[in-house]
Structures are given as structure tokens and as C-alpha cells.
């Protein structure tokens, strides 16, 4: 019996992601990536260094951060939650605001509880984050949906300009996040004791900038970075999100290491 087209696509997706993860440590072996032309898909991973099921999900998001997203235009965000911090290992990237964000999604998706690893795609779909088949299936689904909002992020010296235009009426909220790539932790306790964990797209800061008015938003913000963040590895991400969680558009840019302020 022949496989259905959707099943063939998902099987191919899983195999390709596995190959990308295997060769990710050797950039010279990575296949060339054709240009992605679709609107960005926002992929949020709720994770923790204290969770033994999370490293495969972290690796999958790391691959996306390296551009290995099967030609999907993906903007990844890794939110490290706090509720594993009481089980022997405190995740240095965890923040109560990230746990609260996941709890907000629990109300959207009506899941029995919050859990890790959980991946949320464009605020509209959720799945277990360590399943490439599930994750890329939802990314494909989200990529096929039109994005009514265009988001442009421009870094300029010690500030960043966020410009948003939305073709639909309403007043969705604009969010700003700063992420950092290529972070490493040697875990000394908890479920991942004696493991070295690698993280990219780690959310270092997130804040609400306000809401759209008459379909537009434009604001220049000073950058508020900490001294221990590696400026060579930082990205600014802006996205527009409705009250029901749906992401209407997103944009990102890499920061210049020599053109940002610190505090």
C-alpha cells in the first residue's frame, strides 16, 4: 500500500532533521540551504535543564537556530521555566515570567497541566517538543497560514527600531525578546547530572511594548543588555500576538557586537 502524501512528508521531515542534528557539529558538512520565502513562523520551546526529556528538544531548537529548519522560515525562542528548579538543579536561564507565559498557553490550549518539553508554534498549536515529526508537522501547518502583520526589526547603535503594519482591524500586542545562542552548561545535579547541555535562542529578556493602533506600530527603544551576555550571539525578536495567543507576524535581527549598550 502506498503511503499518503502527508505521511511521506512527515517521515521525510523526521529523517532530514535527524541528519541535520548528526552533522550540526561540523559546519563544513552541512548541505546548502535554499532561501526561505514564507513569512516567519514563531516556535517557542518551554524547557528546563532539570528535565531529562528536554535535551532532545533543545537540540531540535538549536538546529533551527542554525538555520536547519528544512527551508521553513523559523524564529526560535527557548523559554526556560522555573518549576524544575526545586528538583536538585537550578536552571540559570529560568525565569518566573516564562513559567507564567506557559501557564497562559495552558489556558489557551486547555492542557491538563503545564509540562516540558512543550513546543508552541505561532501561538496556535502545541505539541511535545522532542518529537521532530510533530514539531515540523505543526510548523508546516503554520507556514501555510497567511500572516496579516509585517514586522521589521532594525538595530541602530544602542537602540532598536520596531515597525509593524497589520492589514486587519484590532489591537494585538507587540512583544520584544532578546535571545542568545551557543550557551553551554555542565549540569552538576538533578535528572541531567553529569551531562553537558547546549542551548541556542535562549530568551534573556521579554517585554510587552504595547498594542497596535490603526493597524500600525513604530517605536525606537534603547537596548538593555547585561554584561555577561555575548553580543556576538544576540538576536532581537519582535512579534505581534492576539489575546487568543495567535501570532500574526514576527521579525528578527542579529545585533552588532560593537554597537550596543550594556548595563
DRENPA-3360 file (N, C-alpha, C; in nm, 2 decimals, always signed):
BEGIN
1 = XXXXXXXX = +0.09/-0.12/+0.00/+0.00/+0.00/+0.00/+0.09/+0.12/+0.00 ~ +0.06/+0.22/-0.08/+0.14/+0.35/-0.09/+0.10/+0.43/+0.03 ~ +0.21/+0.50/+0.08/+0.19/+0.60/+0.19/+0.12/+0.72/+0.14 ~ +0.03/+0.78/+0.22/-0.03/+0.91/+0.19/+0.08/+1.02/+0.18 ~ +0.05/+1.12/+0.10/+0.15/+1.23/+0.07/+0.19/+1.29/+0.21 ~ +0.09/+1.32/+0.29/+0.12/+1.38/+0.42/+0.21/+1.30/+0.51 ~ +0.19/+1.17/+0.51/+0.27/+1.08/+0.59/+0.41/+1.07/+0.53 ~ +0.42/+1.07/+0.39/+0.56/+1.07/+0.33/+0.63/+1.20/+0.37;
9 = XXXXXXXX = +0.56/+1.31/+0.37/+0.63/+1.44/+0.40/+0.68/+1.44/+0.55 ~ +0.60/+1.39/+0.64/+0.64/+1.39/+0.78/+0.75/+1.29/+0.80 ~ +0.75/+1.18/+0.74/+0.86/+1.08/+0.75/+0.99/+1.14/+0.70 ~ +0.98/+1.21/+0.58/+1.10/+1.28/+0.53/+1.15/+1.39/+0.62 ~ +1.05/+1.46/+0.68/+1.09/+1.57/+0.77/+1.17/+1.51/+0.89 ~ +1.12/+1.40/+0.95/+1.19/+1.34/+1.06/+1.33/+1.30/+1.02 ~ +1.34/+1.23/+0.91/+1.48/+1.18/+0.86/+1.57/+1.30/+0.84 ~ +1.52/+1.40/+0.77/+1.61/+1.52/+0.75/+1.66/+1.59/+0.87;
17 = XXXXXXXX = +1.57/+1.60/+0.97/+1.61/+1.67/+1.10/+1.71/+1.58/+1.17 ~ +1.70/+1.45/+1.16/+1.79/+1.36/+1.23/+1.93/+1.38/+1.16 ~ +1.93/+1.39/+1.03/+2.06/+1.41/+0.96/+2.12/+1.54/+1.00 ~ +2.04/+1.65/+1.00/+2.09/+1.78/+1.04/+2.15/+1.78/+1.18 ~ +2.09/+1.71/+1.27/+2.14/+1.71/+1.41/+2.27/+1.63/+1.41 ~ +2.28/+1.53/+1.33/+2.41/+1.45/+1.33/+2.52/+1.53/+1.28 ~ +2.50/+1.61/+1.18/+2.61/+1.68/+1.11/+2.62/+1.82/+1.16 ~ +2.54/+1.86/+1.26/+2.54/+2.00/+1.31/+2.67/+2.05/+1.36;
25 = XXXXXXXX = +2.75/+1.95/+1.42/+2.87/+1.99/+1.49/+2.98/+2.02/+1.38 ~ +2.96/+1.98/+1.25/+3.06/+2.00/+1.15/+3.00/+2.08/+1.04 ~ +3.02/+2.22/+1.05/+2.96/+2.31/+0.95/+3.00/+2.28/+0.81 ~ +3.12/+2.23/+0.79/+3.16/+2.21/+0.65/+3.09/+2.09/+0.58 ~ +3.01/+2.01/+0.66/+2.94/+1.90/+0.60/+2.79/+1.94/+0.58 ~ +2.75/+2.05/+0.63/+2.61/+2.09/+0.62/+2.57/+2.12/+0.47 ~ +2.45/+2.06/+0.43/+2.41/+2.09/+0.29/+2.37/+2.23/+0.28 ~ +2.38/+2.29/+0.16/+2.34/+2.42/+0.13/+2.19/+2.44/+0.16;
33 = XXXXXXXX = +2.15/+2.55/+0.22/+2.01/+2.58/+0.25/+1.95/+2.67/+0.15 ~ +1.85/+2.63/+0.07/+1.79/+2.72/-0.02/+1.71/+2.83/+0.06 ~ +1.69/+2.95/+0.00/+1.63/+3.06/+0.07/+1.49/+3.03/+0.10 ~ +1.45/+3.07/+0.22/+1.31/+3.05/+0.26/+1.24/+3.18/+0.23 ~ +1.12/+3.17/+0.17/+1.05/+3.29/+0.13/+0.92/+3.31/+0.20 ~ +0.87/+3.22/+0.28/+0.75/+3.23/+0.35/+0.77/+3.33/+0.47 ~ +0.65/+3.37/+0.53/+0.66/+3.46/+0.64/+0.71/+3.38/+0.76 ~ +0.78/+3.44/+0.86/+0.84/+3.37/+0.97/+0.73/+3.30/+1.05;
41 = XXXXXXXX = +0.77/+3.18/+1.10/+0.69/+3.10/+1.20/+0.76/+3.11/+1.33 ~ +0.69/+3.15/+1.44/+0.75/+3.17/+1.57/+0.73/+3.03/+1.64 ~ +0.85/+2.98/+1.68/+0.85/+2.85/+1.75/+0.90/+2.87/+1.89 ~ +0.82/+2.85/+1.99/+0.85/+2.87/+2.13/+0.87/+2.73/+2.20 ~ +0.98/+2.71/+2.26/+1.01/+2.59/+2.34/+1.01/+2.62/+2.49 ~ +0.93/+2.55/+2.56/+0.93/+2.56/+2.71/+1.01/+2.44/+2.76 ~ +1.13/+2.47/+2.83/+1.23/+2.37/+2.86/+1.29/+2.39/+2.99 ~ +1.37/+2.30/+3.04/+1.45/+2.32/+3.16/+1.57/+2.23/+3.16;
49 = XXXXXXXX = +1.68/+2.28/+3.22/+1.80/+2.20/+3.24/+1.77/+2.08/+3.34 ~ +1.67/+2.09/+3.42/+1.64/+1.99/+3.52/+1.56/+1.88/+3.47 ~ +1.52/+1.88/+3.34/+1.42/+1.79/+3.28/+1.50/+1.69/+3.19 ~ +1.50/+1.56/+3.21/+1.58/+1.47/+3.13/+1.52/+1.44/+2.99 ~ +1.39/+1.48/+2.97/+1.33/+1.47/+2.84/+1.36/+1.59/+2.75 ~ +1.42/+1.69/+2.81/+1.43/+1.82/+2.74/+1.55/+1.83/+2.64 ~ +1.67/+1.76/+2.67/+1.78/+1.78/+2.58/+1.75/+1.75/+2.43 ~ +1.68/+1.65/+2.39/+1.65/+1.63/+2.25/+1.57/+1.75/+2.19;
57 = XXXXXXXX = +1.48/+1.80/+2.27/+1.40/+1.92/+2.23/+1.49/+2.04/+2.21 ~ +1.59/+2.06/+2.31/+1.68/+2.17/+2.30/+1.77/+2.15/+2.17 ~ +1.81/+2.03/+2.14/+1.89/+2.00/+2.02/+1.81/+2.04/+1.89 ~ +1.68/+2.01/+1.89/+1.60/+2.03/+1.78/+1.58/+2.19/+1.76 ~ +1.56/+2.26/+1.87/+1.55/+2.40/+1.85/+1.69/+2.46/+1.82 ~ +1.80/+2.41/+1.87/+1.93/+2.45/+1.83/+1.95/+2.44/+1.68 ~ +1.91/+2.33/+1.62/+1.92/+2.31/+1.48/+1.84/+2.42/+1.40 ~ +1.73/+2.45/+1.45/+1.65/+2.56/+1.39/+1.73/+2.69/+1.40;
65 = XXXXXXXX = +1.79/+2.72/+1.51/+1.87/+2.84/+1.53/+1.98/+2.85/+1.43 ~ +2.04/+2.73/+1.40/+2.15/+2.73/+1.30/+2.10/+2.73/+1.15 ~ +1.97/+2.74/+1.14/+1.91/+2.75/+1.00/+1.87/+2.62/+0.94 ~ +1.88/+2.51/+1.02/+1.85/+2.38/+0.97/+1.70/+2.35/+1.00 ~ +1.61/+2.42/+0.93/+1.47/+2.41/+0.95/+1.40/+2.36/+0.83 ~ +1.46/+2.28/+0.74/+1.40/+2.23/+0.63/+1.34/+2.33/+0.54 ~ +1.41/+2.45/+0.53/+1.37/+2.56/+0.44/+1.24/+2.63/+0.49 ~ +1.20/+2.60/+0.61/+1.09/+2.68/+0.68/+1.16/+2.80/+0.73;
73 = XXXXXXXX = +1.09/+2.91/+0.73/+1.14/+3.04/+0.79/+1.10/+3.04/+0.93 ~ +1.19/+3.00/+1.02/+1.15/+2.98/+1.16/+1.23/+3.08/+1.25 ~ +1.16/+3.14/+1.35/+1.22/+3.22/+1.45/+1.20/+3.14/+1.58 ~ +1.31/+3.09/+1.64/+1.30/+3.01/+1.76/+1.32/+3.09/+1.89 ~ +1.25/+3.05/+1.99/+1.26/+3.11/+2.12/+1.26/+3.00/+2.23 ~ +1.36/+3.00/+2.32/+1.37/+2.89/+2.42/+1.34/+2.96/+2.55 ~ +1.23/+2.92/+2.61/+1.19/+2.98/+2.75/+1.22/+2.87/+2.85 ~ +1.31/+2.90/+2.94/+1.35/+2.81/+3.05/+1.26/+2.84/+3.17;
81 = XXXXXXXX = +1.18/+2.74/+3.21/+1.08/+2.76/+3.31/+1.14/+2.73/+3.45 ~ +1.06/+2.76/+3.56/+1.12/+2.75/+3.69/+1.08/+2.63/+3.77 ~ +0.98/+2.56/+3.73/+0.92/+2.46/+3.82/+1.01/+2.33/+3.83 ~ +1.11/+2.32/+3.76/+1.21/+2.21/+3.78/+1.32/+2.25/+3.87 ~ +1.33/+2.38/+3.91/+1.44/+2.43/+3.99/+1.44/+2.38/+4.13 ~ +1.33/+2.32/+4.18/+1.33/+2.26/+4.31/+1.37/+2.12/+4.32 ~ +1.41/+2.06/+4.20/+1.44/+1.91/+4.20/+1.59/+1.89/+4.19 ~ +1.67/+1.97/+4.25/+1.81/+1.94/+4.26/+1.90/+2.02/+4.18;
89 = XXXXXXXX = +1.85/+2.09/+4.07/+1.93/+2.17/+3.99/+1.86/+2.30/+3.95 ~ +1.92/+2.41/+3.97/+1.86/+2.54/+3.94/+1.91/+2.58/+3.80 ~ +1.82/+2.59/+3.70/+1.85/+2.63/+3.57/+1.88/+2.78/+3.57 ~ +2.00/+2.82/+3.53/+2.04/+2.96/+3.54/+1.97/+3.05/+3.44 ~ +1.90/+2.99/+3.34/+1.83/+3.07/+3.24/+1.68/+3.08/+3.28 ~ +1.64/+3.02/+3.38/+1.49/+3.01/+3.42/+1.44/+3.14/+3.47 ~ +1.32/+3.17/+3.45/+1.26/+3.30/+3.49/+1.11/+3.27/+3.51 ~ +1.06/+3.33/+3.62/+0.91/+3.31/+3.65/+0.82/+3.36/+3.55;
97 = XXXXXXXX = +0.87/+3.46/+3.47/+0.78/+3.52/+3.37/+0.76/+3.42/+3.25 ~ +0.86/+3.33/+3.23/+0.85/+3.23/+3.13/+0.75/+3.12/+3.17 ~ +0.75/+3.09/+3.30/+0.66/+2.99/+3.35/+0.52/+3.05/+3.34 ~ +0.50/+3.18/+3.37/+0.37/+3.24/+3.36/+0.32/+3.24/+3.21 ~ +0.42/+3.26/+3.12/+0.38/+3.26/+2.98/+0.33/+3.12/+2.94 ~ +0.39/+3.02/+2.99/+0.34/+2.88/+2.96/+0.21/+2.86/+3.02 ~ +0.19/+2.91/+3.14/+0.06/+2.90/+3.21/-0.05/+2.97/+3.13 ~ -0.02/+3.08/+3.07/-0.12/+3.15/+2.98/-0.15/+3.06/+2.86;
105 = XXXXXXXX = -0.06/+2.99/+2.81/-0.09/+2.90/+2.70/-0.17/+2.78/+2.74 ~ -0.15/+2.74/+2.87/-0.23/+2.63/+2.92/-0.38/+2.67/+2.91 ~ -0.41/+2.80/+2.94/-0.55/+2.85/+2.93/-0.60/+2.85/+2.79 ~ -0.51/+2.87/+2.69/-0.54/+2.87/+2.55/-0.57/+2.73/+2.50 ~ -0.48/+2.64/+2.53/-0.49/+2.51/+2.48/-0.57/+2.41/+2.56 ~ -0.60/+2.45/+2.69/-0.68/+2.37/+2.78/-0.61/+2.23/+2.81 ~ -0.47/+2.24/+2.82/-0.40/+2.12/+2.85/-0.42/+2.09/+3.00 ~ -0.41/+1.96/+3.04/-0.44/+1.93/+3.18/-0.34/+2.00/+3.28;
113 = XXXXXXXX = -0.21/+2.02/+3.23/-0.11/+2.08/+3.32/+0.00/+2.14/+3.22 ~ +0.08/+2.22/+3.28/+0.20/+2.26/+3.20/+0.31/+2.15/+3.21 ~ +0.39/+2.14/+3.11/+0.49/+2.03/+3.11/+0.61/+2.07/+3.02 ~ +0.71/+2.00/+3.03/+0.83/+2.02/+2.95/+0.87/+1.88/+2.89 ~ +0.93/+1.88/+2.77/+0.94/+2.00/+2.68/+0.81/+2.02/+2.60 ~ +0.76/+2.14/+2.60/+0.65/+2.18/+2.52/+0.69/+2.28/+2.41 ~ +0.64/+2.25/+2.29/+0.66/+2.35/+2.18/+0.53/+2.41/+2.14 ~ +0.53/+2.54/+2.13/+0.41/+2.62/+2.08/+0.45/+2.68/+1.95;
121 = XXXXXXXX = +0.37/+2.66/+1.85/+0.40/+2.71/+1.71/+0.30/+2.82/+1.68 ~ +0.35/+2.94/+1.65/+0.27/+3.06/+1.62/+0.16/+3.08/+1.72 ~ +0.17/+3.04/+1.84/+0.07/+3.06/+1.94/-0.06/+2.99/+1.91 ~ -0.06/+2.91/+1.81/-0.19/+2.84/+1.76/-0.19/+2.69/+1.79 ~ -0.07/+2.63/+1.79/-0.06/+2.48/+1.81/+0.04/+2.45/+1.91 ~ +0.02/+2.34/+1.98/+0.12/+2.29/+2.08/+0.14/+2.14/+2.06 ~ +0.26/+2.10/+2.10/+0.29/+1.96/+2.10/+0.42/+1.93/+2.19 ~ +0.44/+1.80/+2.21/+0.57/+1.77/+2.29/+0.69/+1.81/+2.20;
129 = XXXXXXXX = +0.78/+1.88/+2.27/+0.89/+1.94/+2.20/+1.00/+1.86/+2.15 ~ +1.01/+1.73/+2.19/+1.12/+1.64/+2.15/+1.08/+1.55/+2.04 ~ +0.97/+1.58/+1.97/+0.92/+1.50/+1.85/+0.94/+1.58/+1.73 ~ +1.05/+1.55/+1.65/+1.06/+1.63/+1.52/+0.94/+1.62/+1.43 ~ +0.89/+1.50/+1.42/+0.77/+1.48/+1.34/+0.66/+1.57/+1.37 ~ +0.62/+1.57/+1.50/+0.51/+1.66/+1.55/+0.55/+1.80/+1.53 ~ +0.67/+1.84/+1.57/+0.70/+1.98/+1.56/+0.70/+2.04/+1.42 ~ +0.77/+1.96/+1.33/+0.77/+2.01/+1.19/+0.64/+2.00/+1.12;
137 = XXXXXXXX = +0.56/+1.90/+1.16/+0.42/+1.90/+1.11/+0.34/+2.02/+1.14 ~ +0.36/+2.07/+1.26/+0.29/+2.19/+1.30/+0.35/+2.32/+1.24 ~ +0.48/+2.32/+1.22/+0.55/+2.43/+1.15/+0.50/+2.44/+1.01 ~ +0.49/+2.32/+0.94/+0.43/+2.32/+0.81/+0.29/+2.38/+0.80 ~ +0.21/+2.34/+0.90/+0.07/+2.38/+0.90/+0.07/+2.53/+0.92 ~ +0.15/+2.58/+1.02/+0.15/+2.73/+1.04/+0.21/+2.81/+0.93 ~ +0.31/+2.75/+0.86/+0.37/+2.82/+0.74/+0.27/+2.84/+0.63 ~ +0.17/+2.76/+0.62/+0.07/+2.76/+0.52/-0.04/+2.87/+0.54;
145 = XXXXXXXX = -0.04/+2.92/+0.67/-0.14/+3.02/+0.71/-0.09/+3.16/+0.67 ~ -0.17/+3.25/+0.62/-0.13/+3.39/+0.59/-0.10/+3.46/+0.72 ~ +0.00/+3.55/+0.71/+0.03/+3.64/+0.83/-0.01/+3.78/+0.79 ~ -0.11/+3.83/+0.86/-0.16/+3.96/+0.83/-0.07/+4.08/+0.87 ~ +0.03/+4.05/+0.97/+0.11/+4.16/+1.02/+0.25/+4.14/+0.96 ~ +0.31/+4.25/+0.92/+0.45/+4.25/+0.88/+0.53/+4.32/+0.99 ~ +0.65/+4.26/+1.02/+0.73/+4.31/+1.14/+0.87/+4.33/+1.09 ~ +0.92/+4.45/+1.11/+1.06/+4.49/+1.07/+1.13/+4.53/+1.20;
153 = XXXXXXXX = +1.25/+4.47/+1.22/+1.34/+4.50/+1.33/+1.47/+4.55/+1.28 ~ +1.51/+4.67/+1.32/+1.63/+4.73/+1.28/+1.71/+4.78/+1.40 ~ +1.83/+4.72/+1.41/+1.92/+4.76/+1.52/+2.01/+4.88/+1.47 ~ +2.02/+4.98/+1.55/+2.10/+5.10/+1.51/+2.17/+5.15/+1.63 ~ +2.30/+5.13/+1.64/+2.38/+5.17/+1.75/+2.33/+5.11/+1.88 ~ +2.29/+5.19/+1.98/+2.25/+5.13/+2.11/+2.10/+5.13/+2.12 ~ +2.03/+5.12/+2.01/+1.88/+5.12/+2.01/+1.83/+5.03/+1.90 ~ +1.70/+5.00/+1.90/+1.64/+4.91/+1.80/+1.50/+4.97/+1.76;
161 = XXXXXXXX = +1.48/+4.97/+1.63/+1.35/+5.02/+1.58/+1.26/+4.91/+1.55 ~ +1.14/+4.91/+1.60/+1.04/+4.81/+1.57/+0.93/+4.88/+1.49 ~ +0.90/+4.82/+1.37/+0.79/+4.87/+1.29/+0.70/+4.76/+1.25 ~ +0.57/+4.79/+1.27/+0.47/+4.68/+1.25/+0.35/+4.74/+1.17 ~ +0.31/+4.67/+1.07/+0.19/+4.70/+0.99/+0.10/+4.58/+0.98 ~ -0.03/+4.60/+1.02/-0.13/+4.49/+1.02/-0.24/+4.53/+0.93 ~ -0.28/+4.43/+0.84/-0.38/+4.46/+0.74/-0.52/+4.44/+0.80 ~ -0.53/+4.39/+0.92/-0.66/+4.37/+0.98/-0.69/+4.46/+1.09;
169 = XXXXXXXX = -0.82/+4.49/+1.12/-0.86/+4.57/+1.24/-0.83/+4.50/+1.37 ~ -0.81/+4.58/+1.47/-0.79/+4.52/+1.60/-0.67/+4.59/+1.67 ~ -0.64/+4.54/+1.79/-0.53/+4.60/+1.86/-0.44/+4.49/+1.93 ~ -0.38/+4.40/+1.85/-0.30/+4.30/+1.91/-0.17/+4.36/+1.98 ~ -0.11/+4.28/+2.06/+0.00/+4.33/+2.14/+0.13/+4.30/+2.07 ~ +0.23/+4.39/+2.08/+0.36/+4.38/+2.03/+0.46/+4.34/+2.14 ~ +0.54/+4.23/+2.11/+0.63/+4.18/+2.21/+0.78/+4.20/+2.16 ~ +0.87/+4.22/+2.25/+1.01/+4.22/+2.21/+1.09/+4.12/+2.30;
177 = XXXXXXXX = +1.17/+4.04/+2.24/+1.25/+3.95/+2.31/+1.40/+3.96/+2.26 ~ +1.49/+3.94/+2.35/+1.63/+3.93/+2.32/+1.68/+3.78/+2.35 ~ +1.74/+3.72/+2.25/+1.78/+3.58/+2.27/+1.93/+3.57/+2.25 ~ +1.99/+3.46/+2.30/+2.13/+3.44/+2.29/+2.16/+3.29/+2.25 ~ +2.25/+3.28/+2.16/+2.29/+3.15/+2.10/+2.42/+3.09/+2.17 ~ +2.44/+2.96/+2.14/+2.56/+2.89/+2.17/+2.60/+2.90/+2.32 ~ +2.51/+2.87/+2.41/+2.53/+2.86/+2.55/+2.55/+2.72/+2.59 ~ +2.64/+2.70/+2.69/+2.67/+2.56/+2.74/+2.66/+2.56/+2.89;
185 = XXXXXXXX = +2.61/+2.45/+2.94/+2.60/+2.43/+3.09/+2.65/+2.29/+3.12 ~ +2.74/+2.27/+3.22/+2.77/+2.14/+3.27/+2.69/+2.12/+3.40 ~ +2.59/+2.03/+3.38/+2.49/+2.01/+3.49/+2.55/+1.92/+3.60 ~ +2.54/+1.97/+3.72/+2.60/+1.90/+3.83/+2.50/+1.82/+3.92 ~ +2.38/+1.84/+3.90/+2.28/+1.77/+3.98/+2.15/+1.75/+3.90 ~ +2.05/+1.68/+3.97/+1.92/+1.67/+3.90/+1.92/+1.56/+3.80 ~ +1.81/+1.55/+3.72/+1.79/+1.45/+3.62/+1.90/+1.44/+3.51 ~ +1.96/+1.56/+3.49/+2.06/+1.57/+3.38/+2.21/+1.57/+3.44;
193 = XXXXXXXX = +2.22/+1.52/+3.56/+2.35/+1.53/+3.63/+2.46/+1.47/+3.54 ~ +2.58/+1.53/+3.53/+2.69/+1.49/+3.46/+2.68/+1.51/+3.30 ~ +2.57/+1.57/+3.26/+2.56/+1.60/+3.12/+2.60/+1.74/+3.09 ~ +2.65/+1.76/+2.97/+2.68/+1.90/+2.91/+2.57/+1.93/+2.82 ~ +2.49/+2.04/+2.85/+2.38/+2.08/+2.77/+2.41/+2.20/+2.68 ~ +2.36/+2.20/+2.56/+2.39/+2.31/+2.47/+2.25/+2.38/+2.44 ~ +2.26/+2.51/+2.44/+2.13/+2.59/+2.42/+2.16/+2.70/+2.32 ~ +2.06/+2.72/+2.23/+2.05/+2.84/+2.15/+1.91/+2.90/+2.15;
201 = XXXXXXXX = +1.90/+3.03/+2.11/+1.78/+3.10/+2.11/+1.72/+3.11/+2.25 ~ +1.81/+3.12/+2.35/+1.76/+3.13/+2.49/+1.71/+3.27/+2.51 ~ +1.59/+3.28/+2.56/+1.53/+3.41/+2.59/+1.59/+3.47/+2.71 ~ +1.66/+3.58/+2.69/+1.72/+3.65/+2.80/+1.64/+3.76/+2.86 ~ +1.55/+3.81/+2.78/+1.46/+3.92/+2.81/+1.34/+3.92/+2.72 ~ +1.22/+3.95/+2.78/+1.10/+3.97/+2.70/+1.01/+4.07/+2.77 ~ +0.95/+4.16/+2.69/+0.87/+4.26/+2.74/+0.76/+4.30/+2.64 ~ +0.65/+4.34/+2.69/+0.54/+4.39/+2.61/+0.57/+4.54/+2.57;
209 = XXXXXXXX = +0.55/+4.57/+2.45/+0.58/+4.71/+2.40/+0.45/+4.79/+2.39 ~ +0.34/+4.73/+2.40/+0.21/+4.80/+2.38/+0.13/+4.73/+2.27 ~ +0.03/+4.80/+2.22/-0.06/+4.75/+2.12/-0.06/+4.83/+2.00 ~ -0.10/+4.76/+1.89/-0.12/+4.84/+1.76/-0.23/+4.93/+1.77 ~ -0.22/+5.04/+1.70/-0.33/+5.14/+1.69/-0.34/+5.18/+1.54 ~ -0.47/+5.16/+1.49/-0.50/+5.18/+1.35/-0.41/+5.10/+1.26 ~ -0.38/+4.98/+1.30/-0.30/+4.89/+1.21/-0.15/+4.92/+1.20 ~ -0.10/+5.00/+1.29/+0.04/+5.03/+1.28/+0.11/+5.05/+1.42;
217 = XXXXXXXX = +0.24/+5.03/+1.42/+0.32/+5.05/+1.54/+0.46/+5.08/+1.50 ~ +0.52/+5.18/+1.56/+0.66/+5.22/+1.53/+0.72/+5.28/+1.66 ~ +0.83/+5.22/+1.70/+0.89/+5.26/+1.83/+1.04/+5.23/+1.83 ~ +1.12/+5.33/+1.87/+1.26/+5.31/+1.89/+1.29/+5.29/+2.04 ~ +1.36/+5.19/+2.07/+1.38/+5.15/+2.21/+1.53/+5.14/+2.24 ~ +1.58/+5.19/+2.36/+1.72/+5.16/+2.39/+1.74/+5.02/+2.43 ~ +1.85/+4.96/+2.39/+1.88/+4.83/+2.43/+1.93/+4.82/+2.57 ~ +1.88/+4.72/+2.64/+1.91/+4.70/+2.79/+1.97/+4.56/+2.80;
225 = XXXXXXXX = +2.10/+4.55/+2.78/+2.17/+4.43/+2.78/+2.26/+4.42/+2.91 ~ +2.28/+4.29/+2.95/+2.37/+4.27/+3.07/+2.51/+4.23/+3.02 ~ +2.60/+4.26/+3.11/+2.74/+4.25/+3.08/+2.79/+4.11/+3.05 ~ +2.72/+4.01/+3.10/+2.76/+3.87/+3.08/+2.69/+3.81/+2.96 ~ +2.62/+3.88/+2.88/+2.56/+3.83/+2.75/+2.66/+3.85/+2.64 ~ +2.68/+3.76/+2.56/+2.77/+3.76/+2.45/+2.71/+3.83/+2.33 ~ +2.76/+3.96/+2.30/+2.70/+4.04/+2.20/+2.71/+3.98/+2.06 ~ +2.81/+3.89/+2.04/+2.82/+3.82/+1.91/+2.71/+3.72/+1.88;
233 = XXXXXXXX = +2.64/+3.69/+1.99/+2.54/+3.58/+1.98/+2.40/+3.62/+2.01 ~ +2.37/+3.75/+2.01/+2.24/+3.81/+2.04/+2.16/+3.84/+1.92 ~ +2.02/+3.81/+1.94/+1.92/+3.85/+1.84/+1.81/+3.93/+1.91 ~ +1.75/+4.02/+1.84/+1.63/+4.09/+1.88/+1.51/+4.03/+1.80 ~ +1.41/+3.99/+1.87/+1.29/+3.93/+1.81/+1.17/+4.02/+1.85 ~ +1.09/+4.05/+1.75/+0.96/+4.12/+1.78/+0.85/+4.04/+1.71 ~ +0.74/+4.03/+1.78/+0.62/+3.96/+1.72/+0.49/+4.02/+1.77 ~ +0.39/+4.00/+1.70/+0.26/+4.05/+1.72/+0.17/+3.94/+1.76;
241 = XXXXXXXX = +0.09/+3.95/+1.87/+0.02/+3.84/+1.92/-0.12/+3.89/+1.97 ~ -0.22/+3.81/+1.93/-0.36/+3.84/+1.97/-0.38/+3.78/+2.11 ~ -0.50/+3.83/+2.17/-0.53/+3.78/+2.30/-0.55/+3.63/+2.31 ~ -0.59/+3.57/+2.20/-0.61/+3.42/+2.20/-0.48/+3.35/+2.18 ~ -0.37/+3.42/+2.17/-0.24/+3.35/+2.16/-0.18/+3.35/+2.02 ~ -0.27/+3.37/+1.92/-0.22/+3.36/+1.78/-0.12/+3.46/+1.74 ~ -0.01/+3.42/+1.68/+0.09/+3.51/+1.64/+0.06/+3.56/+1.49 ~ +0.05/+3.69/+1.48/+0.01/+3.75/+1.35/+0.13/+3.79/+1.26;
249 = XXXXXXXX = +0.25/+3.79/+1.32/+0.37/+3.82/+1.24/+0.48/+3.83/+1.33 ~ +0.60/+3.82/+1.28/+0.73/+3.82/+1.36/+0.84/+3.86/+1.27 ~ +0.94/+3.92/+1.34/+1.07/+3.96/+1.27/+1.18/+3.95/+1.36 ~ +1.30/+3.95/+1.31/+1.42/+3.94/+1.40/+1.54/+4.00/+1.33 ~ +1.64/+4.03/+1.40/+1.77/+4.08/+1.35/+1.88/+4.04/+1.45 ~ +2.00/+4.02/+1.40/+2.12/+4.00/+1.48/+2.17/+4.13/+1.52 ~ +2.22/+4.14/+1.65/+2.28/+4.26/+1.70/+2.43/+4.27/+1.66 ~ +2.48/+4.39/+1.64/+2.62/+4.41/+1.61/+2.69/+4.41/+1.75;
257 = XXXXXXX = +2.80/+4.33/+1.76/+2.87/+4.32/+1.89/+2.93/+4.45/+1.93 ~ +2.96/+4.54/+1.84/+3.03/+4.67/+1.87/+2.94/+4.79/+1.87 ~ +2.81/+4.76/+1.87/+2.71/+4.88/+1.85/+2.60/+4.87/+1.95 ~ +2.62/+4.81/+2.07/+2.51/+4.80/+2.16/+2.56/+4.85/+2.30 ~ +2.46/+4.89/+2.38/+2.49/+4.94/+2.51/+2.48/+4.82/+2.61 ~ +2.54/+4.83/+2.73/+2.53/+4.73/+2.83/+2.50/+4.79/+2.96 ~ +2.45/+4.71/+3.05/+2.43/+4.76/+3.19/+2.44/+4.64/+3.28;
% end
